[in-house]
Amino acid sequence: MSAKTPGEELKEKLLYTPKNLSEKMTPEEKDAAEAFSVPYKEFLDRAKTEREAVAVMVEMLEGAGYRPFVPGTSYPAGSKVYLNNRGKALIASTIGTLDIGEGVRIEAAHIDNPRLDLKPNPLVEEQELCYLKTHYYGGIKKYQWTAIPLSLHGVVVKKDGSSVTVTIGEDPADPVFCVTDLLPHLGKDQMKKPMTEGITGEQLNILVGCELYPDEKVSERVKLNIMSLLNGKYGITEGDFQSAELCAVPAFRARDIGLDRGMIGAYGHDDRVCAYAQLMAEMGAKSPAHTTVTVFADKEEVGSDGVTGLHSHFLVDFIADLAQAGGKELRHVLRASACLSADVSVAYDPAFPDVTEKHNCAYLGYGPVLTKYTGGGGKSSTNDAPAEYVAFVEGLLEANGVTWQTGELGKVDQGGGGTVAKYVSHFNVDTVDMGVAVLSMHAPFEVISKADLYMTYKAMEAFYK
């Protein structure tokens, strides 16, 4: 190999060049990334709602020795605890060797995803076809949710206070459901409409039945037949829908994408890909210096409001209990703390190059995306991380051999988006966004790189060392 020219050496020293992980990773690292992706796909298939995600993660945490957190308890270093917030949000923590006054290390992801929620009175019959009416949750392209197989998930709390868990459409023996669409032969007027109007929210009705109840004297015979089936299996009546949390999600399973199997296609990468990476980093933390606080939040897709979203105080209350047990003031602990807001970013898509600025966007397969700010319209509604903290995180990644990249959420005037970062930094905690680049974000079937998943896990692990 010939020696580098002075210009080549100077370019390597002075200019920033992102590195593709397929070239940079060793064969051993590629094998590790492949092995890491297998249980991740299983996790996605088991955890299609925030309730299911919490249940699966609690099972994993307890298997790793975590126990429910008891406020007022002084835990020794190395103790592993978790706090389950109403079955829809979760905090896991490993007590560090440093005094709590030195602050905590927070990694915060969300576990809710765009979906179709059922309305309070969802069951209707039209022309001897039965439907469930929906109100979509989060930012979706409505046309993407038609003519695909859907499964029903959720919980029904009956009037006697008992609850029933519903999952229909995931087992190969189960039926699935769908939202119908108009055939192209009759879709001339529909296809003249803007894409946002081709399918309306009120048209996202889920087809669930067509068989008549065997009694000619009653009306709404298909609806009665469906309700009879639900009552027989779950013991519920139509009135129980009003206190239920039921939704429809894609019935797809997570699958490898590409002949090289370098990618994963699935529902729910945003943001369970970051949630899984930080969960594995949390469970792998043995004797961290700073106490770890790993947050799995709900409601991010609709503004983080509500008791299980990070606009509430459940995270700060947990840290307050740690501070009190250590004889420290909460505000002092928060000031000394640091956070990675673990959320996905948009990946450059050659099919839609005009919405991203190629010098400041993320690319699939180039490692986790460090995003100094999100927001939109002139950095509106965002956490803009301090330069000192961004440099600290960059140095941490470099010191631990993590290949990473930077990115923005599209061109300046194109749109943008938000994460939970601003809700954590609100409490005087240094916070920056970092996560996996995603193709087809918010679609029923999103795509990520296996290498990015693994390198994001390594970044989360480094943050907790």
C-alpha positions in Angstrom: 0.0 0.0 0.0 1.4 3.4 -1.0 1.9 6.1 1.6 -0.7 8.7 2.0 -0.1 12.1 0.3 0.2 15.2 2.5 -3.2 16.2 1.1 -4.8 12.9 2.1 -3.3 13.1 5.5 -4.6 16.7 5.9 -8.1 15.7 4.7 -8.2 12.8 7.2 -7.2 15.2 10.0 -9.3 18.2 9.2 -12.5 17.0 7.3 -15.4 15.1 8.7 -16.2 11.9 6.8 -19.1 9.6 8.0 -18.2 5.9 8.0 -20.4 3.1 6.8 -20.6 0.4 9.4 -20.5 -2.4 6.7 -16.9 -1.4 6.0 -15.9 -0.3 9.5 -17.2 -3.2 11.6 -15.1 -6.3 12.2 -16.5 -9.8 11.3 -16.9 -10.4 15.0 -18.9 -7.2 15.4 -21.1 -8.1 12.4 -21.8 -11.5 14.0 -22.6 -9.8 17.3 -25.0 -7.4 15.5 -26.8 -10.3 13.8 -27.1 -12.2 17.1 -28.4 -9.0 18.8 -31.1 -8.6 16.2 -32.7 -12.1 16.8 -34.2 -11.4 20.2 -35.0 -7.9 19.2 -37.3 -9.2 16.5 -38.9 -11.5 19.0 -39.4 -8.5 21.3 -41.2 -6.5 18.6 -43.5 -9.4 17.9 -44.5 -9.7 21.5 -44.7 -6.0 22.3 -47.0 -4.2 19.8 -48.6 -1.9 22.4 -47.1 0.0 25.3 -48.9 -2.3 27.8 -47.4 -5.4 26.1 -44.0 -3.8 26.0 -44.1 -3.1 29.8 -45.3 -6.6 30.5 -42.5 -8.1 28.4 -39.8 -5.9 29.8 -40.9 -6.5 33.4 -40.6 -10.2 32.7 -37.1 -9.7 31.3 -36.1 -7.4 34.2 -37.3 -9.8 36.9 -35.4 -12.6 35.1 -32.3 -10.5 35.4 -32.7 -9.9 39.1 -34.6 -6.6 39.2 -37.2 -6.1 42.0 -40.0 -3.6 42.4 -38.8 -0.2 43.7 -39.8 0.7 47.3 -39.8 4.4 48.0 -37.9 5.3 51.2 -35.5 2.4 50.9 -31.8 3.0 50.9 -30.4 0.6 48.3 -26.7 -0.4 48.2 -24.6 -0.1 45.1 -25.4 -2.7 42.5 -29.1 -3.1 43.5 -31.4 -3.4 40.5 -35.0 -2.1 40.8 -37.9 -1.1 38.6 -41.0 1.1 38.8 -44.1 0.1 36.8 -46.3 3.1 36.1 -49.8 1.8 35.6 -48.7 -0.9 33.3 -48.0 1.6 30.5 -44.7 3.2 31.4 -41.6 1.8 33.2 -38.4 2.9 34.9 -35.5 0.5 35.5 -32.5 1.4 37.6 -29.1 0.1 38.8 -27.8 1.9 41.9 -24.3 3.3 41.2 -21.2 3.4 43.3 -21.1 7.2 43.4 -23.1 9.2 45.8 -26.5 10.2 44.4 -25.4 13.8 44.8 -23.2 13.2 41.8 -26.3 12.9 39.6 -27.8 10.1 37.7 -27.5 8.9 34.1 -30.8 8.8 32.3 -31.7 7.1 29.0 -35.3 7.8 27.9 -37.2 6.1 25.1 -40.9 5.8 24.3 -42.8 2.6 23.8 -46.0 3.9 22.2 -46.5 3.8 18.4 -49.0 5.2 15.9 -52.0 2.9 15.6 -55.8 2.9 15.3 -57.6 3.2 18.6 -61.2 2.1 18.9 -63.8 4.7 19.7 -65.8 4.5 23.0 -68.8 3.1 21.0 -67.0 1.4 18.2 -69.3 -1.5 17.1 -71.6 -0.7 14.1 -73.4 -2.6 11.4 -73.9 -1.3 7.9 -75.6 -3.3 5.2 -75.0 -6.6 7.1 -71.3 -5.9 7.5 -69.9 -5.2 11.0 -67.2 -2.7 11.7 -65.2 -1.2 14.5 -64.9 2.6 14.3 -61.5 4.1 15.1 -59.8 7.3 16.1 -56.2 7.2 14.9 -53.4 7.7 17.4 -50.3 9.7 16.5 -49.1 10.9 13.1 -50.0 8.5 10.3 -50.6 8.6 6.6 -54.1 7.3 6.7 -54.0 5.6 3.3 -51.2 3.3 4.5 -53.6 1.7 6.9 -56.1 0.4 4.3 -56.0 -3.1 2.8 -53.4 -4.5 5.2 -53.9 -7.3 7.8 -54.6 -5.9 11.3 -54.7 -7.4 14.8 -56.6 -6.3 17.8 -54.8 -5.6 21.1 -55.7 -4.1 24.4 -57.5 -4.4 27.7 -61.1 -4.2 28.7 -62.0 -3.2 32.3 -65.5 -4.5 33.0 -68.0 -2.9 35.3 -67.2 -5.3 38.1 -63.6 -4.0 38.1 -62.1 -7.1 36.5 -60.0 -6.8 33.4 -59.6 -8.9 30.3 -56.6 -8.8 28.0 -57.4 -9.0 24.3 -55.1 -10.2 21.5 -56.6 -11.4 18.3 -54.7 -11.8 15.0 -51.2 -12.6 16.1 -51.5 -16.4 16.3 -51.4 -18.0 12.8 -54.7 -19.7 13.8 -56.4 -16.4 14.5 -58.5 -14.3 12.1 -57.2 -10.9 11.1 -59.0 -7.7 10.3 -58.7 -4.9 7.8 -59.8 -1.4 6.6 -61.2 -1.7 3.1 -60.2 0.6 0.2 -61.8 1.6 -3.1 -61.0 -0.4 -6.2 -59.0 1.5 -8.8 -61.8 0.9 -11.4 -64.1 3.2 -9.3 -61.4 5.4 -7.7 -61.2 8.1 -10.3 -62.6 10.8 -8.0 -60.7 9.5 -5.0 -57.4 9.6 -6.8 -57.9 13.3 -7.8 -57.9 14.2 -4.1 -54.7 15.2 -2.1 -53.2 12.2 -0.4 -54.3 13.6 3.0 -57.9 13.5 1.8 -58.0 10.2 -0.2 -58.8 8.4 3.0 -60.4 10.3 5.9 -60.2 9.5 9.6 -63.9 8.5 9.6 -63.2 6.0 6.8 -60.7 4.0 8.9 -63.3 1.5 10.0 -62.2 -2.1 10.7 -64.1 -4.9 9.1 -64.8 -7.6 11.7 -67.7 -9.7 10.5 -70.5 -10.6 8.0 -72.3 -13.6 9.5 -75.9 -13.2 10.7 -77.0 -14.2 14.2 -79.5 -17.1 13.7 -82.7 -15.3 14.8 -84.7 -13.5 12.1 -86.7 -11.5 14.7 -83.8 -9.4 15.9 -82.2 -6.4 14.1 -78.5 -5.8 13.6 -77.9 -9.6 13.4 -74.2 -9.3 12.3 -73.4 -6.9 15.2 -75.2 -9.2 17.6 -73.3 -12.2 16.3 -70.0 -10.5 16.7 -70.9 -9.3 20.2 -72.0 -12.9 21.1 -68.6 -14.2 20.0 -66.8 -11.6 22.1 -69.0 -12.3 25.1 -68.4 -16.0 24.8 -64.6 -15.6 24.7 -64.1 -12.6 27.0 -67.3 -12.2 28.9 -67.8 -8.6 27.8 -70.8 -6.6 26.7 -71.0 -3.7 24.3 -71.1 -1.2 27.2 -67.6 -2.5 28.3 -66.0 -0.8 25.2 -66.5 2.5 26.9 -63.9 1.7 29.6 -61.6 -0.2 27.3 -58.2 0.5 25.7 -58.3 -1.4 22.4 -56.5 -0.7 19.3 -55.6 -2.2 15.9 -52.0 -2.6 14.8 -50.4 -4.3 11.8 -50.5 -8.1 12.0 -47.1 -8.2 10.3 -44.2 -10.0 12.1 -40.7 -8.6 12.1 -38.7 -9.8 9.2 -35.2 -9.5 7.7 -35.1 -7.2 4.7 -32.8 -7.6 1.7 -30.9 -10.5 0.1 -28.0 -9.6 2.5 -30.4 -9.6 5.5 -28.8 -6.4 6.7 -32.1 -4.7 7.6 -35.2 -5.4 9.7 -38.7 -4.5 8.6 -41.4 -4.3 11.3 -44.1 -2.3 12.9 -42.9 -0.3 15.9 -39.2 0.5 15.3 -40.2 4.0 16.4 -39.3 3.9 19.2 -39.0 0.3 20.4 -35.6 0.0 18.6 -34.1 2.6 21.1 -36.2 1.1 24.0 -34.7 -2.3 23.4 -31.2 -1.0 23.0 -31.3 0.9 26.3 -33.1 -2.0 28.0 -30.2 -4.3 27.2 -27.7 -1.6 28.2 -29.5 -1.3 31.5 -29.6 -5.0 32.2 -25.9 -5.2 31.4 -24.9 -2.5 33.8 -23.2 -4.3 36.8 -21.3 -1.7 38.8 -22.0 1.7 37.2 -20.4 4.8 38.7 -23.6 6.9 38.4 -27.0 5.4 39.2 -28.8 4.5 35.9 -32.4 5.6 35.3 -33.8 3.9 32.2 -37.1 5.3 31.2 -39.7 3.7 28.9 -42.4 6.4 28.4 -45.9 6.4 27.0 -47.8 9.1 25.0 -44.8 10.5 23.1 -46.6 10.2 19.8 -49.4 12.5 21.0 -47.4 15.1 23.0 -46.2 13.1 26.1 -49.2 14.3 28.1 -51.1 12.1 30.7 -49.9 10.3 33.8 -47.7 7.9 31.8 -46.1 10.5 29.5 -42.9 12.3 30.3 -44.8 15.6 30.6 -45.9 14.2 33.9 -43.7 14.0 37.0 -43.3 10.2 37.2 -39.6 10.3 36.2 -38.8 13.3 38.5 -40.7 11.7 41.4 -38.6 8.5 41.0 -35.4 10.5 41.1 -36.7 12.5 44.1 -37.2 9.3 46.0 -33.6 8.3 45.2 -32.4 11.7 46.3 -34.3 11.6 49.6 -33.0 8.2 50.4 -29.5 9.5 49.9 -30.1 12.7 51.9 -29.8 15.0 49.0 -31.9 17.8 47.5 -33.7 16.8 44.2 -32.7 20.0 42.4 -29.0 19.4 43.1 -29.2 15.8 41.8 -31.0 16.9 38.7 -28.5 19.6 38.0 -25.7 17.1 38.2 -27.5 14.5 36.0 -27.2 13.8 32.2 -29.7 12.3 29.7 -29.7 10.6 26.3 -33.2 11.1 24.8 -33.2 7.9 22.9 -35.5 8.4 19.8 -35.2 7.6 16.2 -34.3 9.9 13.3 -35.2 10.1 9.7 -32.9 8.2 7.3 -32.1 9.6 3.9 -34.3 7.9 1.3 -33.1 8.0 -2.3 -36.8 7.7 -3.4 -37.5 11.0 -1.7 -34.3 13.0 -1.7 -35.9 16.5 -1.8 -37.1 16.5 1.9 -33.6 16.1 3.4 -30.4 18.1 3.1 -27.7 15.6 2.2 -25.0 17.3 4.2 -27.0 17.3 7.5 -29.1 14.2 7.4 -28.7 10.6 8.7 -28.0 7.6 6.6 -29.0 4.0 7.1 -26.0 1.9 8.3 -23.8 4.8 9.6 -24.5 4.3 13.3 -26.7 6.1 15.9 -27.7 9.6 15.1 -26.7 12.4 17.5 -29.2 15.2 17.1 -28.4 18.5 18.8 -31.9 19.8 18.2 -35.2 18.7 16.7 -38.3 20.9 16.5 -39.4 22.7 13.4 -40.0 26.1 11.9 -36.9 27.8 13.4 -36.1 25.2 16.1 -39.6 25.7 17.6 -40.6 23.4 20.5 -37.3 21.7 21.0 -34.5 21.0 23.4 -31.3 22.5 21.8 -28.5 20.7 23.7 -25.6 22.8 25.0 -22.4 22.6 23.0 -20.4 21.4 26.0 -22.8 18.5 26.6 -22.8 17.5 22.9 -19.0 17.5 22.9 -19.1 15.3 26.1 -21.3 12.7 24.5 -19.2 12.8 21.3 -16.0 12.2 23.3 -17.7 9.3 25.2 -18.7 7.6 22.0 -15.3 8.0 20.4 -13.5 6.7 23.5 -15.7 3.6 23.4 -15.3 2.8 19.7 -18.9 3.7 18.8 -19.3 4.8 15.2 -22.0 7.6 15.1 -23.3 10.3 12.8 -25.3 13.6 13.1 -28.6 14.5 11.5 -31.6 16.7 11.3 -35.3 15.9 10.9 -35.4 17.1 7.3 -34.9 20.4 5.5 -35.3 23.6 7.6 -38.7 24.6 6.1 -39.9 21.1 5.3 -41.4 20.0 8.7 -39.6 18.6 11.7 -40.6 16.7 14.8 -40.1 16.4 18.5 -39.0 14.0 21.2 -39.1 13.7 25.0 -35.8 15.6 25.3 -37.5 18.9 26.1 -39.5 17.4 28.9 -36.3 16.1 30.6 -34.3 19.2 30.0 -37.2 21.2 31.6 -35.9 19.9 34.9 -32.4 21.3 34.4 -30.9 18.1 33.1 -28.4 18.2 30.2 -30.1 16.3 27.4 -29.4 15.4 23.8 -31.2 13.2 21.3 -29.6 10.0 20.0 -31.2 7.1 18.2 -31.5 4.9 15.1 -32.1 6.1 11.6 -35.4 4.8 10.2 -36.9 4.4 6.7 -40.7 4.7 6.3 -41.0 6.2 9.8 -44.6 6.0 11.2 -45.6 3.6 8.4 -47.2 0.2 9.4 -43.9 -1.4 8.2 -40.7 0.6 9.1 -37.1 -0.3 8.2 -33.8 -0.1 10.2 -30.3 -1.4 9.8 -29.1 -4.2 12.1 -25.7 -2.6 12.4 -27.3 0.7 13.5 -29.3 -1.2 16.2 -26.2 -2.9 17.5 -24.1 0.2 17.5 -26.9 2.1 19.3 -26.8 -0.5 22.0 -23.0 0.0 22.3 -23.6 3.7 22.6 -26.2 3.2 25.4 -23.8 0.8 27.1 -21.0 3.3 27.0 -23.2 6.0 28.5 -23.8 3.8 31.5 -20.2 2.8 32.1 
